[in-house]
Amino acid sequence: MNDKNRTGAGDPGRRKKMAIRNIREYGDEVLSKKCKEVSEMTPRTRELIEDMLETMYEANGVGLAAPQVGILKRVVVIDVTGEDPYIMINPRIVESSGEQTGPEGCLSLPGKSGVVTRPNYVKAVALDVNMKPYEVEGTELLARAICHELDHLDGHMYVEKVEGELQDVTAEDMED
């Protein structure tokens, strides 16, 4: 490993406290733009990832894409278990199959839900926080989250795929 790849992430003296970022809401033009690929891991990108995780957990979400916090980079964080986050840099879906139809919501459209059909299985490739390639396979909620978050990177939101009308939901509805 050369010095250019070192970020100081393990050095507590160089780490700053994670921050909750403002989540951009439906109608914000940044959510309709295509994101740029990440070519190298910088301290700024590492901070973005840490902030995205903190923001996602604070908002009780299972996924968050960089444009949702106003940054047009191809970065996504997903955690459907609350314990095992995926950090996906420059992700792309390479395989999908099956079908699932169910309610879907988005942190950028709070209080709303809609029925969306997505693949029941996806395989995606991405770079991890160390810019090393990896593959992730997911079914059900993980497959849905990968598709949903990767749509954000290309300027799309789930409302474009909703079958029928959007429904009003409360926090209690989402916990059921």
N, C-alpha and C positions, 0 to 999 in steps of 0.2 A: 504494500500500500504506500502510495506517495503522499507527501504532505498536502497536496491539493485536495485529496479525498478526506482529510481529517476535518471534522467540524467542531470538535470540542464538546460534543454532547455529553460525554462522560465527566467533564470537568465542572463541578458545581460552581466554581468561581465564574464560569462563563455562561451559565444558564440563568435565564431570567424567569420569573414567575409566569405561568401560563395566563392568558387573558381570555375572557369571554368576548367574542366578537358579535357585532350586530348582524342578525340574519336578514338578508334582503328579502323583500316580500314580492309576491306576484305583481307584475306591472313594472317592476324596476327593470330598466333596459339591460342591465348587466346579465340578467337571467336569460336573455334571448341571444346572447353572443357565444360564438364558438371559442373555446379556450385554447391556449398555446401549450405545446409540449414543454416539459421541464427537461433541460439539457444537463443540468448538474445540481447536486444538492448543495445549497448555500445555507448559511446560518439563518437567513431570512425565510427560506422555504421550510427549514426545520421548525422554526418558530410558528410559521403558518400551520403546519401539521399539528403541532402541540396545541395551538389555540383552537383548531378545528375540532380536535377530540374533546377538549374541555367544553367548547360551545355545544357540541352534539350531546354530550352527557347532561349538561345543565338544562338543555331543552327537552330531555327525555326522548331523543331521536335514536334511530338505528343507523342513520347514515347522514353524511353531509358532504357536499361538493364545494370546491373552492369558490365558484361563482356565487354560491349562496352567502358567502361572507365578502363578496365584492372583488374577488381576485380571479382573474382570467387565466388560471393555470390548470393543467390537467391533473388535479389531485383530488382524491376521494378518501374519506374515512368511513368505515362501516363496522358496526358491532351489533350483531343481532342477539348476542348472549349477555351483554353487559360486562363481559370479562375478557374477551379475546378479540381486540380490534384488528381489522385489516386496514393497512395503509397502502393505498393503490396510487402509484404515480404512472402517468401515461397508460392507463388501463385500456384494454380492448377485449371485447367478447370474441372468442374464436370458435365457440361451439354452443349451440342451444338446442333443446328439444322439449317436447311435451307442451302442456298448456295448463295454466292455472288462472282462474278468474276470482277476484276478490277485492275487498275494499283496500284502498291505498290513500295515504295522506302525505303531506309534505310540510317540513318546517317553514317553507317559504309561502305556504298558504294555510296559516293556522285556522283551526276551527272548521275545516272542510275535509271531506272525504269523497272518493268516487270509486266506482267499480271499474277495474282495469284488468285486461287479460295480458299476461306475460308468459314467457317460457317457464316451465316448472324446473328445468335444469339449465344451468349455464356453466361454461368453462371460460375463464378470463385469464389473460396474462397481464402482468403489470411489473413495475419496479417497486422494490421496497424502499424503506427510508435510507438504506445504504446504496441505492441505485443498482441493486442486484435483481435480475429477473426472477420471477416466480409465477406459479400457476395456482389458481384457486378454482375449485369446483363447488357449486352450491345448488341446493334444491330449495323449493318452497320459499320461505321468507328471505334466505340469503340470496337466492336467484333473483327474487323480486327486487331486493335492495340494490344488487349490482346493476341490474337493468335501469332502475330508477335513477341512481346516482350518475351512471355513465351518460344517460340522456341529458342531464344538466350540463355536462362538459361540451355538448354540442348545441346548447341553447334551447333545449326542449324541456317541457314540464309535463307531468303526468296528466294534466287537464286536457292535453291534446288527444289523449287516448281513452278518456273516460267514456264509458258506455252509460248513456242516460244522463241524469242530472247530478251535479255535486250535492252532497248532503251536508247539513250542519252537524257538527259533532262537538261534544264536550270532552274534557280531559277524562272524565269517568268512562265515556263511551270507548275511548281509545285503550283503556286498561282492561276492558272485558275481553 
